[in-house]
Amino acid sequence: MSTRTGRPSRLSRAQIVSAARDLVEAQGVETLTMRRLATELGATPMAVYRHVRDKQELLLLVLEDIAAGMRRPELPVDPRDRVVVTALAMHATLAEVPWIVEVLTGDEFFAPAALWYSETIVDAAMTCGLSADDAVYAYRTIWYYTAGNLIVRASTASRDTDRITFRDKVFAELDPETLPRLAALGARYVELAARDTYEQGLRALVAGLLAPPT
């Protein structure tokens, strides 16, 4: 990212949030400091502080900016389908900004606008007969699955796909006597594990979470 030259005559909060988002998406959350952001804007740290109290407020503003563009799909009538469609939309939104997932998993930062996902899933779960407590449990379970999928996906995407990994070597040399199933799969296990099965897993998870009590 090239540093902006010159000092804006009238720095706005919108400019600051946009620059902060660009910085985080290009170089990671850990690079976001008020001084670094001021440099990117060609301004002084004091000019930034006139609009934003601190890094925490700035990060919350960035999250809200992202949430403002989140997907809100048309929802089906069936509540189980509503859960799946909402979770898929949440996954697709976050997949476009993978850095945000690690921030959100700490439960310290979130965008109030994004609570639409929580509300929709909790409401659908309660419509299926779950208590309020169990509906929240269902939502949190879906969120953990979604966040985990995105974190692994982001990690995998950053790897050199042409390099033979330690896992590749291990699965190519498994002992069929001690690990017969995995040895039979061999290199296919690595291939299968790399497939995008989020929706398949989500549907199985929702079916279990919303299954009528026996």
N, C-alpha and C positions, 0 to 999 in steps of 0.2 A: 504493500500500500504506500503510495507516495504521500509525503507530508504536504498539506495545503500551505500555500504561501500567502503572505499578506494577512492582515487582521480584519475580520468582518466588521463593518461599521456598526451593525446591530445584530449581535449574536442572539439567537432565539433558542428556546427550549427544544423546539422541533429539530433544529440543526444539531444540537448537542446529542439528542437521543439517536438521531440518524447516524451521526459519526461514531457514537459508542457502539451501536449495533454493527456497523461496518468493521470496527476494530475487533470486536469479540468474534465475529464470524470469520475474520481473516486470520486472527492470531491467538484466539482463546480467551476465556474469561480472566485468567490470571494476569493477562497483559493490561487489563482495564484499570487504570488509575486516573485520577483527576489531572495530574500533571501530564501524563502521556496523552490524554484526550485533548488537553489544551494545546499541546504541540501539534496534534493532528489538525486542529481547527485554526491554527495560526493565531491563537489567542493566549491570554495569560490565565493561570489557574484561578485567579480571583474573578475573572470574567465568567468562568464556568460556574464558580460557586455562587454567583449572583442568581443563577437559575436553578441550581441543583444543590441540595444540602450536603450530600456525601455520596460515596460509591454505592452504598446500599440503596439509596433513593434512586440513583441513576440506573441501577440494575433492575429495580422494580419498574421504572418507566420503560425500559427496553422490553421487559416481559409484557407489559401492557400493550406496547406497540405491536408486538408479534401476535398477541391474543386478539387484537382488533381485526386481524386478517384471517382468523382461524375459520376452518370449514364448519358450516352448520348445515348438514345435509337434510333433505326432506325425509321425515321420519315415517316408517311404516306403521301400520295399525298394531300389528302383533308386538307385544312388549319385549319378547325375546329377540325378535328381529331388530327392535329399536336399540337394544343393548349392543348387538353386533355392529349395526350401522354406525352408532355413535362412537364405539371404540375404534372402528376402522378409520373414521374421520380424525379422531384424536391421534392415532398412530401416523396417519398421512401428514397431518399438520406438523407434528414433532419431527418426523423424518426429514423435513426440509431444513430444520434448524437443530441438528443432533447435539450441539454443544449445550442446548438448554436442558436436556434431560438430566444431566448430572446436577445441575443447579436445582431443579425441581425435586429431585429425590431426597434432598435434605429437609424438605417440608418447611424450610424457613422462608423461602421466596416462592411466590406464585402470583399469577395475575387474576384478580377477581373476575375479569371478563371470561376467563377460561372455566369458571365454575359451571358454565352451561353444560359441560360434559358430565361433571359429577351429578348435577341436578337431574339430567336426563336419564342417566343410568340408574341412579337411586330410585327415581320415580318409577321407571319401568320395572325394576326389581320388586318394588312394593306392590305394583299392579299384578305381578305374578304370584303374590301371596307372602312375600318375605316381610318380616318385621323391619322396622326402621333400622335397628341395630344390624340385622343380617344383610340388609340392603347396602349399608355402608361397608360391611365386610366384603360383600360381593364386588362393589366398586373398587375397593382398595386392592383386592386380589387381581382384578383385571388391570389396574394401574401398575402393580408390580410386574405382572407379566409383560405389559406393553413397554415399560421402562427398561426391563431387562433385555427384551428383544432389541430395542433400539441401541442400547449400550454395546451389546455384542456386535450388532450390525455395524456400528460406527468403528469399532475396534478392528473388525474384519476388513472393512473397506480401506483402512489405512495401511494394511499389510502389502508387501510386495508379492503379488500373486505368482510371479515367476520363480520365486525362491522356494526351495524344498524346506519345509518346516520340520521341527522336531516331531510333531504329531504325524506328519507324512511318513517319516522314517519308522516311527513306532508301529503304526498300523500296517506298514509293509512287511514287518518282521514279527508279527504276533505268533505266539506258540499255540497251535491248534488244540493241544492237549489241555492247556490251562484255560484258554479263552476261545472255545470252539466257535461260538456264534460270531464274535468280532473278527476272528481270524478268517472265517469264511467270507465275511464282507470285505476285509482288507481295505484297499484304497477306496472302495465304494463307500465305506463309512464316512470318510472325509468329504466325499462328494455329496452324500445325502445330508450330512450335517450342515453343509454350506447353503442348502436350498432355503428359499424364503417360505416358511410354513406358518407365518404369523396368523393368517386368517384361519387356517385349518385348526391350529391350536386354540385360537380364540373361540371358535364355535364349540369345540369340545369342552373348554373351560366354562363357557356360559351354560351349556347343557347341564353340566354337573352342578353349577352354582344355583341354577334356577329350577332344578328338578323337584317335582312334588315330594314332600316328605313321605317316607315309607313307614 
